[in-house]
Amino acid sequence: MPKVLIAGAGLAGLSAAAALGGAGFEVEVYESRPFAGGRATSYPVPASSGEIAETIDNCQHVLLRCCVNLLDFYQRMGVRERIRFHREFYFLEPGGRVSVLRRGRLPAPLHFSGAFLGMHCLGTADKIAIARALLAIRRERTRRTDLDRISMLDWLLMHRQTPRAIDRFWRQVLVSAVNEDLERMAAVHGFQVFWLGFLARPDAYEMGVPAIPLGELYSAACWQRLPNVKFHFREPVEAIDAGGFAAGGERKTADHYICALPFERLEALGLPAPKFEHSPITGVHLWFDREITTLPHATLLDRTMQWMFNKDRGRYLQLVVSASRDLTPLGRNEIVDIAIGDLRLFFPRVKDAVLVKSHVVKEQRATFSAAPDTEALRPGPASAIPNLFLAGDWTRTGWPATMEGAVRSGYIAAEAVAKAAGRPEKFLLPDIG
């Protein structure tokens, strides 16, 4: 069987390994860390004396039902049933008032009509503006040729969106989905999120949250079904050239190679690297001595903290701030203070609760910045080395830097390897829209 070496055990490398391993290729994956998952993983937090050790996700990662390739990868890993889907999005205002977005009985794209009418967090003018823009997305997505050259905020202003509609609807959904501010985000990505996630199919918006730590989604037990895939942890690839990988002071050779490392690592390996900027994500983990909320999740309006996820009976909450540049210079205690201050406005029980412990995770290089004029810079799977192929959410996947985008890149690279080996396979699933 042809042999393939993969550098990087993030989602891009893992999905390529799963696809090729399932097709009968001999695959070896090299990873610098002692675990798989890259930026979508979990790890134990050291416990103080008398405390219970916790395993946390580096940041809460979610998916929508439109993420068909990510779901296919979870199916290959045998963990698809460990993704818990939610049909309601909770929009929470300071003061605690809740608005719920859920689909109704009308067919797409009218399936949210009833829910929008009942959303207290938006006024009548806001709702009319949003409806007008959603219809424009449906109309313009295949007609406009400038969506990669203008920002999403520019497009929203062109379509006369109200300030409240921008801040309480478009910003809350898109900044978290694309990990970039509206004024820095290419409109093409905003269009894709709303077309595939909200307009193309009635159930596509449903949000999937892993019911287990992220690391368990690709644990060693998951790979037992693919015995021809082997992992080399704590063994980073140090250089890549036409002769293979350099790792652990040795030359590693195979028939084909995939580099599934972050773009900022390429130059040190001797490969050309695109000149992208990064966009950070900050996760705040808070453990209280009592139940704070019964909501499973909520988007928090008008504050620094953007999303809340109920991780354990309302006592352990994870808060997420995407495109969190304003938090970058702040210390851990400052960020925790901001988080607690925000939560007090939404959940009255926080005022009487005791914060037992906290943990802050700053992912300074979480994703590439999906800025205007970036799409043309994203490379395809081919590289200057004939038998080396590229994967990563920063490559040309047709998606922004998401888990779905990472898996798509792995499948695209795996297809390129299979074709080069004279054994063409189809791994990538088409978008629902």
C-alpha positions in Angstrom: 0.0 0.0 0.0 1.2 3.6 -0.6 2.6 5.3 2.4 1.8 8.8 3.5 3.4 11.0 6.1 1.4 13.8 7.7 2.8 16.7 9.6 0.3 18.0 12.2 -2.5 16.3 14.2 -5.0 19.1 14.2 -8.3 18.6 12.5 -6.8 19.0 9.0 -4.2 16.3 9.6 -6.6 14.0 11.4 -9.2 14.2 8.7 -6.7 13.5 6.0 -5.4 10.5 8.0 -8.9 9.2 8.6 -9.8 9.5 4.9 -6.6 7.9 3.6 -6.5 5.3 6.3 -10.0 4.3 5.5 -9.0 4.0 1.8 -6.2 1.5 2.7 -3.2 3.8 2.7 -0.5 3.4 5.3 -0.4 6.6 7.2 1.9 8.0 9.9 1.1 11.3 11.6 3.8 13.5 13.3 2.7 15.9 16.1 4.8 18.1 18.3 2.3 18.0 21.2 1.5 14.9 23.3 -2.1 14.9 22.1 -4.2 15.3 19.0 -6.7 18.0 18.1 -4.5 21.1 17.6 -6.5 24.2 18.5 -9.7 22.1 19.0 -8.6 19.9 21.9 -8.9 19.5 25.7 -6.3 19.2 28.4 -6.2 18.8 32.2 -5.9 21.9 34.4 -3.6 21.4 37.3 -5.5 21.3 40.6 -4.6 23.1 43.8 -4.6 21.3 47.1 -8.0 20.0 47.9 -9.5 20.7 44.4 -10.7 18.3 41.9 -8.7 18.2 38.7 -10.6 19.4 35.6 -10.3 18.6 32.0 -11.3 21.6 29.9 -11.5 22.4 26.2 -9.1 25.1 25.1 -12.1 27.0 23.9 -15.8 26.0 23.3 -16.0 24.7 19.7 -19.4 24.3 18.2 -20.8 23.3 14.8 -23.9 23.6 12.8 -25.7 20.9 10.9 -24.5 22.4 7.7 -21.0 21.3 8.7 -21.4 18.1 6.7 -17.7 17.2 6.4 -17.0 17.7 10.1 -19.9 15.4 10.9 -18.6 12.9 8.4 -15.2 12.9 10.1 -16.9 12.4 13.5 -18.8 9.4 11.9 -15.4 8.0 10.8 -14.2 8.4 14.4 -17.4 6.7 15.8 -18.3 9.7 17.9 -21.0 11.4 15.9 -23.6 10.5 18.5 -21.6 12.4 21.1 -22.6 15.7 19.5 -25.7 17.2 21.1 -27.7 19.4 18.8 -29.8 22.4 20.0 -32.8 23.8 18.1 -32.9 27.1 20.1 -30.6 30.0 20.1 -31.0 32.2 23.2 -30.4 35.9 22.9 -29.9 37.3 26.4 -30.2 41.0 27.2 -28.7 42.8 30.2 -31.4 42.4 32.9 -32.0 38.8 31.9 -34.7 39.0 29.3 -34.5 36.1 26.8 -35.4 36.0 23.1 -35.4 32.6 21.5 -34.6 31.9 17.8 -36.0 28.6 16.6 -37.4 27.4 13.3 -41.1 27.1 12.7 -43.2 25.1 10.3 -42.8 27.2 7.2 -40.3 26.0 4.6 -36.8 27.6 4.1 -36.1 30.5 3.9 -39.2 31.5 5.8 -38.8 29.1 8.7 -37.6 31.8 11.2 -40.5 34.2 10.4 -42.5 33.5 13.6 -39.4 33.5 15.8 -38.2 36.8 14.5 -41.6 38.4 15.3 -41.3 37.3 18.9 -37.7 38.4 19.5 -37.9 41.1 22.2 -34.3 42.1 21.8 -35.0 43.6 18.4 -37.5 46.4 17.4 -39.8 46.5 14.5 -37.4 48.5 12.3 -34.5 46.1 13.2 -36.6 43.1 12.1 -37.6 44.7 8.9 -34.0 45.6 8.1 -32.8 42.1 8.9 -35.5 40.5 6.7 -34.6 42.8 3.9 -30.9 41.9 4.2 -31.6 38.1 4.4 -33.5 38.3 1.1 -30.6 40.3 -0.4 -28.1 37.6 0.6 -30.3 35.0 -1.1 -30.5 37.2 -4.2 -26.9 38.5 -4.4 -24.8 35.5 -3.3 -24.4 34.2 -6.9 -24.5 37.6 -8.6 -22.1 39.9 -6.9 -18.4 39.6 -7.7 -17.0 42.0 -5.1 -17.9 40.1 -1.9 -14.3 39.2 -1.2 -13.2 42.8 -1.6 -15.7 44.6 0.7 -16.2 44.1 4.4 -19.4 42.6 5.9 -20.0 45.8 7.7 -19.8 47.8 4.4 -22.4 45.5 2.9 -24.7 45.8 5.9 -24.5 49.5 5.8 -25.2 49.5 2.1 -28.4 47.6 2.9 -29.5 50.1 5.6 -29.2 47.9 8.7 -30.0 49.6 11.9 -27.3 49.9 14.6 -29.3 47.6 16.9 -29.7 45.0 14.1 -26.0 45.1 13.5 -24.9 44.8 17.1 -27.5 42.4 18.4 -28.0 40.1 15.4 -25.4 40.3 12.7 -22.4 40.9 15.0 -23.4 38.2 17.6 -23.7 35.5 15.0 -21.0 36.3 12.5 -18.1 37.4 14.8 -18.4 34.0 16.6 -18.8 32.0 13.4 -15.9 33.6 11.5 -13.7 34.9 14.4 -13.4 38.3 13.0 -14.9 41.7 13.5 -17.5 42.8 10.9 -15.4 45.7 9.7 -12.4 43.3 9.2 -14.4 40.4 7.7 -14.8 39.8 4.0 -18.5 39.9 3.1 -18.2 36.6 1.3 -17.8 34.8 4.6 -20.8 36.5 6.2 -22.8 35.5 3.1 -21.7 31.8 3.4 -22.6 31.6 7.1 -26.1 32.9 6.6 -26.8 31.1 3.4 -25.7 27.6 4.5 -26.5 28.0 8.2 -29.8 29.9 8.2 -31.4 30.0 4.7 -30.5 26.9 2.6 -32.3 24.3 4.8 -34.6 24.5 7.8 -32.5 22.5 10.2 -29.0 23.7 9.0 -28.8 26.3 11.8 -29.1 23.7 14.7 -26.0 24.1 16.9 -24.0 21.0 17.8 -22.0 21.0 21.1 -19.8 18.1 22.0 -21.1 16.2 25.0 -17.5 15.1 25.9 -14.2 16.9 26.0 -12.9 17.7 22.6 -9.8 15.5 23.0 -12.1 12.4 23.4 -13.5 12.9 19.9 -10.2 11.7 18.5 -8.8 9.6 21.3 -6.6 6.5 20.8 -9.8 4.3 21.1 -11.3 6.1 18.1 -8.4 5.1 15.9 -8.5 1.4 16.7 -10.8 1.0 13.7 -8.0 2.3 11.5 -5.0 0.2 12.5 -3.0 1.4 9.4 -2.9 5.0 10.9 0.0 5.5 13.4 0.8 8.5 15.5 4.2 9.9 16.6 3.5 12.4 19.4 6.1 14.7 20.9 7.9 14.4 17.5 7.7 17.7 15.6 8.6 17.9 11.9 11.6 20.1 11.7 12.0 20.5 7.9 10.3 19.4 4.7 11.8 19.1 1.3 11.6 16.8 -1.7 13.4 14.1 0.2 10.8 13.9 2.9 10.4 15.0 6.6 13.1 15.7 9.1 11.8 14.7 12.5 13.6 13.6 15.7 16.9 14.1 14.0 16.1 11.5 11.3 14.9 11.5 7.7 11.4 10.1 7.3 10.4 9.0 3.9 7.2 7.9 2.2 5.5 7.9 -1.2 3.5 11.1 -0.5 3.4 13.8 2.2 0.9 16.2 3.6 1.8 19.3 5.6 -1.2 20.1 7.9 0.6 22.7 10.1 -0.5 26.3 10.8 0.7 28.7 8.1 3.0 30.5 10.5 5.1 27.3 10.9 5.8 26.9 7.2 8.7 29.3 6.8 10.7 27.6 9.5 10.3 24.3 7.7 11.7 25.7 4.5 8.3 26.2 2.7 6.8 29.4 1.4 4.2 30.9 3.8 1.2 33.2 3.0 1.2 36.6 4.7 -1.9 36.3 6.7 -2.8 38.1 10.0 -4.1 36.2 13.0 -7.4 36.7 14.9 -7.5 35.7 18.6 -10.1 33.9 20.7 -10.3 34.1 24.5 -12.1 31.4 26.6 -13.0 32.1 30.2 -13.8 29.1 32.5 -15.6 29.8 35.7 -16.6 27.4 38.5 -19.2 28.6 41.0 -20.4 27.1 44.3 -24.0 27.0 43.1 -26.2 26.9 40.0 -26.1 30.1 38.0 -28.4 29.3 35.1 -30.4 26.5 33.6 -29.9 27.8 30.0 -27.7 25.4 28.0 -26.1 28.3 26.2 -26.8 31.9 25.3 -25.4 34.8 23.3 -24.8 37.7 25.6 -25.8 41.0 24.1 -24.1 44.4 24.5 -21.2 43.2 26.6 -17.6 42.0 26.2 -18.4 38.4 26.8 -20.2 37.1 23.6 -21.3 33.6 24.4 -22.0 31.5 27.5 -22.0 27.7 27.5 -23.4 25.7 30.5 -20.8 23.0 31.0 -22.0 21.3 34.2 -25.4 21.9 35.9 -25.1 25.7 35.8 -22.1 25.7 38.1 -19.3 25.6 35.5 -19.7 28.1 32.7 -17.5 28.7 29.7 -17.5 32.2 28.2 -16.1 32.9 24.7 -14.9 36.1 23.1 -14.0 35.8 19.4 -11.8 38.3 17.7 -10.7 39.2 21.2 -8.0 41.8 20.4 -9.1 44.1 23.2 -8.4 41.4 25.8 -4.9 40.6 24.5 -3.0 43.1 26.8 -5.1 42.3 29.9 -4.1 39.9 32.6 -6.0 36.9 33.8 -7.5 38.6 36.8 -8.7 41.5 34.7 -10.4 39.3 32.2 -12.1 37.3 35.0 -13.3 40.5 36.6 -14.8 41.6 33.3 -16.5 38.2 32.9 -18.0 38.3 36.4 -19.2 41.8 35.9 -20.9 40.9 32.6 -22.5 37.8 34.1 -24.0 39.8 37.0 -26.0 41.7 34.4 -27.5 38.6 32.9 -27.8 36.1 35.8 -28.9 37.5 39.2 -27.6 34.4 41.0 -24.0 35.4 40.3 -24.3 38.2 42.9 -24.7 35.7 45.8 -22.4 33.0 44.3 -18.8 32.3 45.2 -16.3 31.9 42.4 -14.6 28.7 43.3 -11.9 28.8 40.6 -11.3 30.2 37.2 -9.1 29.6 34.1 -8.4 31.8 31.1 -7.2 30.6 27.7 -5.9 33.1 25.2 -5.5 31.6 21.7 -3.6 34.5 20.1 -3.2 32.6 16.8 -6.6 31.0 16.8 -7.4 31.6 13.1 -6.2 33.6 10.2 -8.1 36.9 9.7 -10.8 36.5 7.1 -10.2 40.0 5.8 -11.1 41.4 2.4 -8.7 40.4 -0.4 -7.6 37.3 1.5 -9.2 34.5 -0.5 -6.9 34.9 -3.5 -3.9 34.3 -1.1 -5.2 31.0 0.2 -3.3 28.2 -1.6 -4.8 25.0 -2.9 -3.5 21.5 -1.9 -0.6 21.4 -4.4 2.8 22.7 -3.4 6.1 23.4 -5.2 7.2 19.9 -4.2 5.4 17.4 -6.4 4.6 14.7 -3.8 3.8 17.2 -1.0 0.3 18.5 -0.4 -1.0 21.3 1.9 -3.9 21.1 4.4 -5.2 23.5 7.0 -8.1 25.8 7.6 -6.0 28.6 6.0 -5.9 26.8 2.6 -8.5 27.3 -0.1 -11.4 25.3 1.4 -14.3 27.4 0.3 -15.0 28.1 4.1 -13.6 30.5 6.7 -11.3 29.2 9.4 -13.6 26.8 11.1 -13.6 23.1 12.1 -15.5 22.4 9.0 -12.9 24.3 7.0 -10.1 22.3 8.5 -11.7 19.0 7.8 -12.5 20.1 4.2 -8.9 20.9 3.7 -7.8 17.5 5.0 -10.2 15.7 2.7 -9.1 17.9 -0.3 -5.5 17.0 0.4 -6.3 13.3 0.8 -8.1 13.4 -2.6 -4.9 14.9 -4.1 -2.8 12.2 -2.6 -5.1 9.4 -3.8 -5.1 10.9 -7.3 -1.3 11.2 -7.3 -1.1 7.5 -6.1 -3.2 6.4 -9.1 -6.0 5.4 -6.7 -8.5 8.3 -7.0 -11.1 8.7 -4.2 -13.8 11.1 -3.4 -13.8 12.2 0.3 -15.2 15.8 0.3 -18.9 16.1 0.7 -20.7 18.9 -1.1 -22.2 21.8 0.8 -25.9 21.5 1.5 -26.7 24.6 -0.5 
